Amino acid sequence: MNTVVLNLEPIAHLSDEQFYQLCIANSDLSLEMNAAGELIIVPPVGGERGNQEAGLIADLEIWNRQAKLGKVFSSSTIFILPNGAKRSPDASWVKLERWEALTLEQRKKFPPLVPDFAIELRSETDRLAPIQAKMKEYIENGLRLGWLINPQDNQVEIYRLLKAVEVIQMPAIISGEDILPGFNLQV
């Protein structure tokens, strides 16, 4: 299955609340919206990728339960980025102080912030360029550290705020650096 992008601009510009209501009314779909206002329908993943994604979230959550430094989120969480895009990384983490600064309503709906850390896991049907563009969008909106895990090319792209993208070969151990102190992931 391929990602479907719908340009709604000729007929409508969805507010954050309208996009939220659209997602609630179509809960069987995984939806995102880019900064240009295009609606992105993300296809479901297969068993292998779903299992890999669950493992990433589990590893991040186990570290976070010990560190108690923030909140971990699944791919079902949509964040409203400063540029207006509504995005859902495969796994993400937000520093506790930033999370607690949100109102209860902001926490219940789509949090209006970019995560501090995000992981995107490329599936077999994903084209690389759109995922790279998504990672660059996160960084441009304030993401501090991001990993694009690309099993097809046996690589991990590491995105850091104000730095060039680093590409490393798998297998490797990647570090959460000073963003996620003590978190290391075997990929």
N, C-alpha and C positions, 0 to 999 in steps of 0.2 A: 504494500500500500504506500502511496505517496502522500506527502503533505499537500493540502489544498489551501490556496490563498485566494480570498475573495476581496475585491476592491469595493468597499461600501461607500466611498466618498461621493460618487455621483448622486446617491439618494439619501445618505444619512451620515451624520457624525455622532458616534456613540459616546456619551459621557461615561465616566467611570461607573456610575450607578447603573446606567443602561447596560453596559457590558456585563456587570455583575449579574443583573437580572437575566440577561441572555444566557449566561453560563448556568444559572440556577434552573432556568426553564428547559435547558438542553443538557442536563447533567450526564447523559450518556456519551457526550462528546467531550474531547479534550480541546479546549479553545485557547488561543492566545491572540493578541493584537499587537502589531508593530507600531512604531511611532508615526507612520504614515496613515494609520487608521485602517489598515488592511486586516481583515479577520483571517486568522490562520487556524485551520482544522488539522490537528495533529493526529495521525493514525495511532491505533493501539500498538503495543509492542508484543513480540512473541515471548514464549516461555524462557528462552535463554537470556534475552536482554532483561526481561522482568526480574529474573533471578539475580543477574549481575547488579541491576539497579538496587534491588533490596539489600544485597550484600554491602554496597557502598553506603547506603543509608544506615544500616546496622552498625558498620564500623564507625561511622561518624557519630552515631548516637551513643555507642559504648564509650568512646573517648569523651564525649560531652557530659555524660552522666558522672564521670570521674572528675572532669575539669570544672564543671558547673559554670561555664563562661558564657553560654548563650542558648539558643534554641535551634533545633534541627528541623528541616522541612522536607517533605516528599515532593515528587513531581506533580502532585495534585494541587500544590499551593501556587497561586498566581500572585506575583508582586507587581505593583504599579510603580514603574521606574520614573525617575525625574523627567525623562523626555516624553512621558505619556504612554510608552509601550506597556503592555501587560504580558509578562513573561513568567514561565514556570520552568526553572532548572530541574534536572533529574534528581539532584540532591542539593541542599543548600543549608547555610548556617548564618544566623544573625547574632551579633554580639548582644549580650543580655541588656546592657544599658540602652541600646538603640531600640530593642523590642519593648522594653518597659516604658519608653518615652511615648509610645503609641497609645491612643485611647483604646478602650475596650472594644468600641465599634470598629475601629481600624484593624484591630487584631482579629475580630470575627469575620470580617469581609476580606478583601484583598489588601494586604498591607502596603501602604504607600512608601515603599523604600526598596533600595537595591540590597540584596544580601551582601554580607561581608565576604562570603565564600560560596562558590557554586561549582558543581560538577555537571558536565554534559557528557553523556555516554552515547557515542555514535552507534546506531543500529545498522544492520546489513542494508537496509533500504534508504538510509539517510545519505543525502549528498553532503560532502564535507563543507563546501563553501557557505551554505546557509547557517551551519552550526558555528563556523568560525565567525561569521558576521554577528551572530547572536552573542558569542563570547566577547567580541569587540564592543558590542552595544552595552553589555554589562559593565565592562571596564570604563567606557566613556561616561557611564552613569554613576561610577564610584565604587564598583566592586573592587575589593582589595586583593583577592587571590581567586583564580579559577583554573580548573583542570578540564581540558577536553580530552577524554579518553577515546582513542581511535583504534579499536582492535583490528580493523581491516588492514591498516598500515603498520601495526605494531608500534604505535607512537602515542605519546602523551604530549599535548601542547599545554604549557604552563603560562597563564596570563597573570600579570602583576600590574598594579596601578603604576603608571608613568614609566614602564619598562617595556622593552621589546619582548615579543613572545619567544619562549624557549621551547624547543622541541627535543624530547628525549626518547630513546628507544626502549621498548618493553622487552623483557621484563625489567622492572626497576622498582625501587622504593622511592616514593615521592613524599615530601615533607610538607606539613602545614605551616612551616616557617614560623614567623612571629605572630601570624594571624590566628593559627590554631596550634599553640605551643604544645609540643609532645605528640602531635598526631602524625603518624606515618602510615602510608598505605602501600601495600605490595600490589603492583599491577603487572 
